[in-house]
């Protein structure tokens, strides 16, 4: 997926979630990209093992104000996932495609929208 299309897709997803911010959190992500990201997060890439439901586990929390300040843009999340570091393995494009990474990022952003709405 080209960067502009990816940015537009993720921006639309974020705006959709913000517009629904007054509603109670739901158990299933509201966009197809975030739903697929959840499936990848919990399954194929096993992010869940170190970041259970996005919370702190062996790895750092992927939700909360500290995370949002540390990763204000999707690019900073992508850089962390691609390069790894601080105990996290790297996930190069040969392991996680750009589209898969965009879906995982959409899921993490959805988790943060739910957290911020509480």
Buried (B, 14 or more C-beta within 10 A) or exposed (E): BEEEEBBEBBEEBBEBBEEBEEEEEEEEBBBEBBBBBBBBBBEEBEBBEBBBEBBBBEBBBBBBEEBBEEBEEBEEBBEBBBEEEEEBEEBEEEBBEBEBBBBBBBBBBBBBBBBBBE
